[in-house]
Amino acid sequence: MTHVIRRGFYVSLLPLALAFSGCSQQEPENNNADSSSPEENVSKLASPEESGILKVATRNGSTTYYLDRHENPIGPEFSLISKFAENKGWSVEWTMYDSTAQVLEALESGQTHLAAAGLTHLPSRTERFTRGPAHTEITEQLVCHRELRPMPRLPENMAGVEIRVTAESSYVETLKGLASQHEGITFSEDDELTTEILLSEVAERDLDCTVADSNIVQVMRRHFPHLEVAMNLSDGKNLGWYSPETFASVADTAHEWMNSQEGDEAIGEMETRYYSYIGEFDFVDLRALNRRIDDRLPDFKDQFVEAEQSTGMPADLLAALSYQESHWDPDAVSPTGVRGIMMLTRNTAESLGVTNRLDPIAAIDGGARYLADRHRRLPETIPEPDRTFLALASYNIGRGHLLDARQLARDLGKNPDSWEDMKEVLPLKADKRYYPSTRYGYARGYEPVHYVQRIRNYRDVIQGAFE
């Protein structure tokens, strides 16, 4: 099965290098809207049954489609569509759009067979398009900074609260309904920022509240612990796919597959990989760390010291990184396939000559060599500790995405050698105003910022054990 990546409307185009295992690689092509009528666009687009190619409209995002730190495409929508297309023997041609509005426009104009972009099934949308199968149940949640006072726990408490949501999202309909029932509820629509970025603004106290799907909140709260769910604004709603009416047969075929045993298994795999392992944020994490310094670290302390001697990476830094990755559990296994005390991927372990990732001696040595390699590949002119912080970010997000962010820093007049500047730039890899102009596209750029921050905090506590 091959995958082609195209860019959507109003996006500047640069080569997007995607590392597809077993898939062909093609640079994105301009898919700007032309002057053709919707009927002409539809007539140009052959059905996947005829061409063997399934055209899919999506958005970059942590709950849809994005590239991991090894530049491999992942995401809930990516995983499900790939399984569906594989079952039908079709190749997939992905088109990236920057907003829900643009995805819906692509459906309206007949430029795609299917939209898989975290779309809520709404009566208003079903009137315009053919509803495909649902795959995820969510609730819409009002999310505020946990220190906001008073916290709006009931709809009638929302009056006077600053609320901003993504334009033309399902949240707009929900808030309009609440505003018609309760006086004083106002909100604004943002046609520039994604829900993820709006949540980060709430976390930074630049915005009182926003509305987000519960699956997005679940992912984001791990990185922004000051986000608090003030209340659920809806009962369960379904996320799923849509097709243009002219390709209703594609939606019907997708329904049939999703309701099959293979489709059910694909949903289960998706939920396990992307959601089921995420727990509530643990505010007693530091207390747990201190306990594990006593009962777990002694078992591995000598290995961290030996790794420092062979790689030059400080033992306490390696221990903090390892705690962040696995809490010093040599048997740790993630649904995404990373495992061991240093949480190495299979490909990384093989490149390092680590044959058993669950062997803590081999894994610590391999992880230390991998971090040292990330460190070595950075310019020697970068001062410490900035170079180490950037190496940690590369360990987390991947070298390609870090290089993107460094170039973006230059473009914005920031210093790519300064961690303080890069802390501001890295999150822009999740901002649609910036990531389309980068080589590797969307990444959860806020993750390495908090990853490095947590490791630095852990190291402060751990370093006493190595003195």
C-alpha positions in Angstrom: 0.0 0.0 0.0 1.5 3.4 -1.0 0.8 6.7 0.6 1.0 10.1 -1.1 1.0 13.3 0.9 -0.5 16.5 -0.5 -1.0 19.9 1.0 -4.3 21.6 1.2 -5.6 25.1 0.6 -3.6 28.3 1.3 -0.5 26.4 2.5 3.0 27.3 1.4 4.6 24.2 0.0 8.0 22.7 0.9 9.1 19.1 0.5 7.7 16.9 3.2 10.0 14.0 3.8 8.0 11.1 5.2 9.7 7.9 6.3 7.2 5.3 5.3 8.2 1.7 6.1 7.5 -0.3 3.0 5.7 2.7 1.3 6.6 4.9 -1.6 7.7 8.5 -0.9 6.5 11.4 -2.9 6.8 15.1 -2.3 3.5 17.0 -1.6 1.8 18.7 -4.5 0.0 22.0 -4.5 -3.7 21.4 -4.1 -4.9 25.0 -4.1 -8.4 25.5 -5.1 -8.9 26.2 -8.9 -11.7 27.8 -10.8 -13.4 24.5 -11.6 -16.9 24.0 -10.4 -17.6 21.2 -7.9 -19.2 19.2 -10.6 -16.1 19.4 -12.8 -13.9 18.5 -9.8 -16.0 15.4 -9.1 -15.9 14.4 -12.8 -12.1 14.4 -12.7 -11.9 12.2 -9.6 -12.2 8.5 -10.3 -13.6 6.3 -7.6 -11.1 4.2 -5.6 -12.7 1.1 -7.0 -11.6 2.3 -10.4 -8.2 3.9 -9.7 -7.1 1.9 -6.6 -6.4 5.2 -4.9 -8.3 6.5 -1.9 -8.1 10.2 -1.5 -8.4 11.3 2.1 -8.7 14.7 3.6 -7.3 15.2 7.1 -5.7 17.7 9.5 -2.3 17.6 11.2 -3.0 16.9 14.9 -2.2 14.6 17.8 -5.6 12.9 17.5 -5.6 12.7 13.7 -2.4 12.5 11.7 1.2 13.6 12.4 4.8 12.5 12.1 6.6 11.0 15.0 10.2 11.7 16.1 11.5 9.3 13.4 9.4 11.0 10.7 7.0 8.1 10.5 3.3 9.0 10.0 1.1 8.1 13.0 -2.1 9.1 14.6 -5.6 7.6 15.2 -7.0 8.6 11.8 -3.9 7.5 10.0 -4.0 4.1 11.7 -7.6 3.4 10.9 -7.5 4.6 7.3 -4.4 2.6 6.6 -6.1 -0.6 7.9 -9.2 0.2 5.8 -7.3 0.9 2.6 -5.1 -2.2 3.1 -8.2 -4.3 3.4 -9.5 -3.0 0.1 -6.2 -3.2 -1.6 -6.1 0.6 -2.2 -3.2 3.1 -2.0 -3.9 6.2 0.1 -3.4 9.8 -1.0 -3.5 12.1 2.0 -4.2 15.8 1.7 -3.4 18.0 4.7 -5.7 20.9 5.5 -5.2 23.4 8.3 -8.7 23.7 9.6 -12.0 21.9 9.9 -13.5 24.5 7.5 -11.0 23.6 4.8 -11.7 19.9 5.2 -15.4 20.5 4.8 -14.7 22.6 1.8 -12.8 19.8 0.2 -15.8 17.5 0.8 -18.1 20.1 -0.7 -16.1 20.6 -3.8 -15.6 16.9 -4.4 -11.8 16.9 -4.1 -11.7 13.9 -1.9 -13.3 10.5 -1.4 -13.3 10.6 2.4 -12.6 13.0 5.3 -10.9 11.5 8.3 -10.1 14.5 10.4 -11.6 14.1 13.9 -14.9 15.3 12.6 -17.9 15.1 15.0 -21.0 13.6 13.5 -23.5 16.4 13.5 -27.0 16.6 11.9 -25.9 19.8 10.1 -23.0 18.0 8.5 -25.0 14.9 7.7 -27.4 17.1 5.7 -24.5 18.1 3.5 -22.5 14.9 3.2 -22.8 11.2 3.5 -22.0 10.1 7.0 -19.3 7.4 7.2 -18.7 5.1 10.2 -18.0 6.4 13.7 -14.9 5.2 15.5 -14.5 7.3 18.8 -17.0 8.6 21.3 -16.1 11.9 23.0 -17.7 14.5 25.1 -17.1 18.2 24.6 -15.5 19.8 27.6 -15.1 23.3 28.9 -11.4 23.5 29.8 -10.0 26.3 32.0 -6.8 27.1 33.9 -7.1 25.3 37.3 -6.5 28.5 39.2 -9.3 30.4 37.4 -11.7 31.8 40.1 -14.5 31.3 40.2 -14.4 28.1 38.2 -17.5 27.8 35.9 -19.0 24.5 37.0 -22.4 25.1 35.6 -23.6 26.7 32.3 -25.1 29.6 34.2 -21.6 30.3 35.6 -20.1 30.8 32.1 -21.4 34.4 31.8 -18.5 36.8 31.7 -15.9 34.0 31.1 -13.5 34.6 28.2 -14.0 31.6 25.8 -12.5 31.2 22.4 -12.9 28.1 20.2 -11.8 27.0 16.7 -13.9 28.5 14.0 -16.6 26.3 12.3 -16.0 23.5 14.8 -18.7 21.5 16.5 -18.0 23.6 19.6 -19.6 26.6 17.9 -22.9 24.9 17.7 -22.7 23.7 21.3 -21.9 27.2 22.6 -24.6 28.8 20.5 -27.1 26.4 22.0 -26.0 27.2 25.6 -26.0 30.9 24.9 -29.6 30.7 23.7 -30.5 29.1 27.1 -28.4 31.1 29.5 -27.9 34.9 29.5 -24.4 36.3 29.4 -22.6 33.5 27.6 -20.3 34.9 24.9 -17.5 33.4 22.9 -15.3 34.1 20.0 -14.2 32.0 17.0 -10.6 31.7 16.0 -9.8 30.9 12.4 -6.1 30.8 13.0 -5.5 28.6 16.0 -6.1 24.9 16.5 -7.8 23.5 19.6 -4.4 22.2 20.8 -2.9 25.7 20.6 -5.9 27.3 22.3 -5.5 24.7 25.1 -1.9 25.8 25.5 -3.0 29.4 25.7 -5.3 28.4 28.5 -2.4 26.6 30.3 -0.3 29.8 30.0 -3.2 31.9 31.4 -3.5 33.9 28.1 -7.1 32.7 27.8 -9.7 31.8 30.4 -11.3 28.8 28.8 -11.8 26.9 25.5 -13.8 23.9 24.5 -12.2 20.6 23.3 -13.1 17.0 22.7 -12.3 14.8 25.6 -9.7 12.7 23.7 -7.8 15.9 22.9 -8.0 17.0 26.5 -6.8 13.6 27.6 -3.6 13.9 25.5 -2.9 17.5 26.3 -3.3 17.4 30.1 -0.2 15.2 30.3 1.8 18.1 29.0 -0.2 21.0 30.6 -1.2 19.9 34.1 -2.8 23.2 34.9 -5.6 22.5 32.5 -8.8 21.6 34.3 -12.0 20.3 33.0 -14.6 22.7 34.4 -17.6 20.7 33.1 -18.8 18.5 30.3 -20.8 20.5 27.8 -22.3 17.5 25.9 -23.3 13.9 26.2 -21.4 11.4 24.2 -20.8 12.4 20.6 -19.3 10.3 17.8 -16.2 11.2 15.8 -16.1 9.6 12.4 -15.7 9.9 8.6 -17.7 11.7 5.9 -17.8 11.4 2.1 -19.3 13.6 -0.6 -22.7 12.5 -1.7 -21.2 11.6 -5.1 -19.0 9.1 -3.4 -21.6 7.7 -1.0 -20.4 4.2 -2.0 -17.1 4.9 -0.2 -18.9 5.7 3.0 -21.0 2.5 2.6 -17.9 0.4 2.1 -16.2 2.0 5.1 -19.3 1.3 7.2 -19.1 -2.4 6.2 -15.5 -2.6 7.0 -15.7 -0.8 10.3 -18.5 -3.1 11.4 -16.5 -6.2 10.6 -14.3 -8.1 12.9 -11.2 -6.6 11.3 -12.6 -3.1 11.7 -13.5 -3.7 15.3 -10.0 -5.0 15.9 -8.5 -1.9 14.2 -10.5 0.4 16.5 -9.3 -1.6 19.5 -5.6 -1.3 18.4 -6.1 2.4 17.8 -7.5 3.0 21.2 -4.8 1.0 22.9 -2.0 2.7 21.0 -3.1 6.3 21.4 -5.4 6.6 24.4 -5.8 3.7 26.9 -2.4 4.1 28.5 -2.9 7.8 29.3 -3.8 8.2 33.0 -4.7 11.2 35.0 -1.9 13.6 35.8 -0.1 12.6 39.0 0.5 15.5 41.2 2.4 13.3 43.7 5.0 12.5 41.1 7.9 13.9 43.0 6.9 11.9 46.1 7.0 8.8 43.9 10.4 9.8 42.5 11.9 10.0 46.0 10.6 6.6 46.9 12.0 5.1 43.7 15.4 6.7 44.4 15.5 4.5 47.4 14.0 1.3 46.1 14.8 1.2 42.3 17.8 3.4 41.5 20.3 1.4 43.5 19.7 -1.5 41.1 20.8 0.6 38.1 23.1 3.2 39.5 26.3 1.5 38.5 25.1 1.1 34.9 24.4 4.8 34.7 27.9 5.6 36.0 29.5 3.1 33.5 27.5 4.7 30.7 28.8 8.1 31.7 32.4 6.8 31.5 31.9 5.4 28.0 29.8 8.2 26.5 30.5 11.4 28.5 26.8 11.8 29.3 26.4 12.6 33.0 25.1 9.7 35.0 22.5 11.7 36.9 21.3 13.1 33.6 20.9 9.6 32.1 19.1 8.5 35.3 16.7 11.4 35.0 16.1 10.7 31.4 15.5 7.1 32.2 13.0 8.0 35.0 11.1 10.2 32.6 11.0 7.4 30.0 10.2 4.4 32.2 10.3 5.2 36.0 13.3 2.9 36.0 11.2 -0.1 35.0 13.4 -2.4 32.9 10.3 -4.3 31.7 8.3 -1.2 30.6 6.5 -1.6 27.3 4.5 1.1 25.5 1.6 0.3 23.2 3.5 2.3 20.5 6.3 -0.4 20.6 9.0 1.4 22.6 10.2 -0.6 25.6 12.8 -1.1 28.3 14.3 1.2 30.9 15.3 3.7 28.2 12.2 3.2 26.1 14.0 2.5 22.8 12.2 1.9 19.6 13.0 -1.3 17.7 14.7 0.6 14.9 16.8 2.7 17.3 17.8 -0.4 19.3 18.9 -2.3 16.1 20.9 0.7 15.0 22.7 0.7 18.3 23.3 -3.1 18.4 20.9 -3.6 21.3 19.4 -7.0 20.7 17.3 -7.1 23.9 15.7 -3.8 24.9 14.5 -5.4 28.2 18.0 -6.0 29.3 18.7 -2.9 31.5 22.5 -3.1 31.1 22.3 -3.1 27.3 19.4 -0.6 27.2 21.1 1.9 29.4 24.3 1.7 27.4 22.3 2.0 24.1 20.2 4.9 25.4 23.3 6.7 26.6 25.0 6.2 23.2 21.9 7.5 21.4 21.8 10.6 23.5 25.5 11.1 23.0 24.9 10.9 19.3 22.1 13.5 19.4 24.5 15.7 21.4 27.4 15.1 19.0 25.4 16.0 15.9 24.6 19.5 17.2 27.1 22.3 16.4 30.0 22.5 18.9 29.4 26.2 19.1 26.2 25.8 21.1 27.1 26.5 24.7 26.2 24.3 27.6 23.7 23.6 29.1 21.8 24.6 26.0 23.4 21.9 23.8 22.4 19.2 26.3 18.8 20.5 26.5 18.6 20.5 22.7 20.0 16.9 22.6 17.3 15.8 25.0 14.7 17.5 22.8 16.1 15.6 19.8 16.0 12.3 21.8 12.3 13.0 22.4 11.0 14.6 19.2 13.5 13.4 16.6 16.4 15.1 14.9 14.4 16.2 11.8 11.8 18.1 13.8 14.5 19.7 15.9 16.3 20.9 12.8 13.0 22.3 11.5 12.5 24.2 14.8 16.1 25.6 14.6 15.5 26.9 11.1 12.2 28.3 12.2 14.0 30.1 15.0 16.3 31.7 12.5 13.4 32.8 10.3 11.8 34.4 13.3 14.9 36.2 14.4 15.4 33.9 17.4 18.6 32.2 18.5 18.5 28.5 17.5 21.4 27.9 20.0 19.5 29.2 22.9 17.2 26.8 24.8 15.2 29.8 26.1 14.4 30.9 22.6 13.8 27.3 21.4 11.3 26.8 24.2 9.2 29.4 22.5 9.8 28.1 18.9 9.4 24.3 19.4 5.6 24.6 20.2 5.1 26.3 16.8 5.6 22.9 15.2 2.0 22.3 16.3 0.8 25.7 15.1 -0.7 25.8 11.6 0.7 29.3 11.0 4.2 27.8 11.0 4.5 24.0 10.5 3.4 24.0 6.8 6.6 25.8 5.9 8.8 23.3 7.7 10.3 20.2 6.0 8.8 17.6 8.3 5.5 19.3 9.0 3.4 19.0 12.2 4.9 17.7 15.4 3.7 18.0 19.0 6.4 20.6 19.6 5.2 21.3 23.1 6.2 17.8 24.2 10.0 18.3 24.1 9.7 21.5 26.0 8.0 19.8 28.9 10.1 16.7 28.5 13.3 18.7 29.0 11.7 20.6 31.9 10.7 17.4 33.7 14.1 15.8 33.2 15.8 18.9 34.6 13.5 18.8 37.6 14.1 15.1 38.1 17.8 15.6 37.8 17.8 18.2 40.6 16.3 15.6 42.9 18.4 12.6 41.6 21.8 14.2 41.6 22.3 13.8 45.3 22.3 10.0 44.8 25.4 10.3 42.6 27.5 12.6 44.8 
